[in-house]
Amino acid sequence: MEIKTFALGPLQTNCYVLAGETEAVAVDPGGDPAPVLTYLKENNLTLTHILNTHLHFDHTYGNSALSAATGAPILHGEDDAYLLDGELGRGGLFGLPQVEPYEAQTIKPGQTAFAGFDCTVLATPGHSKGSLTFYFPEAGAAFVGDLIFFRSIGRTDFEGGDLDELKRSVRENIFTLPPQTTLLSGHGPETTVGDEMNHNPFFTGF
């Protein structure tokens, strides 16, 4: 398997593609998906799903185009559906463009599989009400969106954010994963569970 990272859109959101031999899944296409489509074509990969960790506009700019080009369904946490009724989900904030409308389906936390890989879908609210983490044990990786970053955490001052809830999500659902698990965030570099447990200032008391 291979994980490729594409920084897309006006906020350089990390879009990830987890690929097997013939199938792949994309996480958070936050801009023009042309580089993703090129990668899929060059590697003869079929995109089976588009996963949104949450529905803030900078993570969904490429949803419509990527789904239209591949036929892959878009999945998101049901408690984030409210975001589609406002600027946080539709875009337009800070003079940024609107999100092209897209059809999506909700997914509940639990065990499932994407592109042939087992996946645990974790409810990790705090940055938004319906934020999800997609943990792939075979890849040793968790796609955490804007829940936690390298030495930082996601902002909680947007509608639906809650700092205490975010910290609880990290402690109960992220820090309980194997320490070597790679955390793939919506922005910035990757990190690991163990590294953040020991060095993230929001959890170490410094």
N, C-alpha and C positions, 0 to 999 in steps of 0.2 A: 504494500500500500504506500501511498505518497500523499503528503499534504502540501498543497501549493497556496501561497499567499498573494493576493492582489490588492493593493491599496487603491480604492476606487472612490470617485466622487469628490465633491468640493471639500469634504472634511477628511479625505484620505482614510476612509473606513476600511478596515481589514476585511476583505472577502476571502473566505477559505474554500478550497476544493479538496475534499477527501476522496481519493481515487483508488479503485482496485484495478483489476485487469481489464474489465470491460465496462464497469459502471462507476459513477461518481455521484457525490452529493455536494451541493454548494451551501455555504452558510453566509448570510448577511451580504447580499450583493448591493453595496451602497453607492453604485454609480454605473456608468456605461459598462455593460458586461462584455464588450468586444474582446478584451484579453482573455476572459474566461472561455468564451466561445472558441477562440483560436486554440487555446490549450486543449479543450475537449476534442476539437476536430483533429488536431495533430496527433493525439493519442488514441483516436478511435474510441472515445468514451461516450457512453450514454448517460446523461444526467437524469437521475431518478427522482430527486426531490430538491426543493429550495427551502432551507430552514432559516427562519428568522428568530434570533434570540430575543428580540423585542421589536416593537413596531415604530420606533422613532425614525423620522424621515431619513436620517443619514445612513440608516441600515437597510432601507427599502427602495432607494432610487432605482435600482436595477431590476427589481422584482418583475415588473411587467415585461420588459424586453427579454429578460432571460427565460421567463416562462413561455413567452410566445415563440421564442426561437427553438426551444427544446421540448416543449410540452410537459415539462416537469411541474407538478403541483407545488404550491407555496403553503407552508405550514407555520403556524405561530401559536403562542399561548392564548387561550380564550380570554383571560383576564386583561389582555391588551387590546381587545377589540374596540374599546372606547376611544383609543388614540386616533382611530381613523376618522373620527368626527371633529377633529381639531387640527391646529397647525402643527402640533408635535408629530402627528402621523401623516398629515397631508403635505407638509412642507410649506414654504413661504415665509418662515421665520428669518429674521436677520437679512432680508433681501435675497435669500436663497430660492432656487426654483421650486415649483410644485412637484410633487410625486405623481408620476403617471398612474392612473387608477389600475388596480389589479384585483383579481379574484383570489381568495385565499381560504384555507381550511384551518380549523383549530386542531390542536393535538393536546392530549392530556399527559401529565407526567406518568412515567412507567417504563416498562421494558418494550423495546421494539427493535427494528433493524432497518438500516438504510444502505442501499448499494451493496448489500450482502454483508454488512458489518453490524454486529450487535451494538445497540445503543441504549443507554439509560437516559431518559428525559427527566431532568430535575427541575422542579419549581424553585426558582431562586429570585423571588421578588425583592424589591428595594430600590433599584434604579427605575423600574416601572412595575406596575402591579402584576403584569403577566410575564415578566422576564423568565426565560428558560435557559438552562445549561444543557448542552448535548455532550454526554460523556461516552466516548468510544474506548472501551477497555483494551481492545486489540491494538489500537493505535497508541494507547497510553496518553490520550489527549482529551481535553475538555474544552469545548467552545463556549466561552462564558459571556460573550457580548460585552456590555459595559458594567458588569457586576464588579469585577476586580481587575486591576491593571498591575503592571510591574511597579511595585512600591506605592501603589495608590488604590483608590476605589472609584466607582462611578459616582457622578453627582446625584444628589437626591432632592434638589430644589425644584425640579420640574413637577408638574401635576402627576400624582401617582407615586412619587418618590417617598422613601421613608428610610432614614439613616439606621435606626435601630433594626428595622426589618432586613435591610441590606447586610448589616453585620451578622445578624442571626443566620441569614442564608449562607454566607461565606463559612461561618463556623460549623454549621450543621450539615451542609451539603458539599462544600468544596474542601475544607480542611479535613474531612473524613475520607477523602479519596487517597490512594497511595501517594506518598510524598514525591515520588518521581514523576507524577502525572504532569504533563505539559499543559499549561493554561494559555489558551489562545484567545486574546482579548480583541475587542472591537477597534482599538486604536493602540498604537505603540508596539513594543517588542513583546515576544513571548516570555513566559516565566514558568515556574513550577510551584506546585502545592507546597513543598517543603521550604522553598526559598521564601515564599510569601508568609508562611507560618512563622518563620524565624526573623524576617527582616521588614515586613510591611508595617510602617509606623502606626497604621490604624488598628493593629491587632497586637503589637508587641509592647505597648505601654510607653513608648518613647515619644 
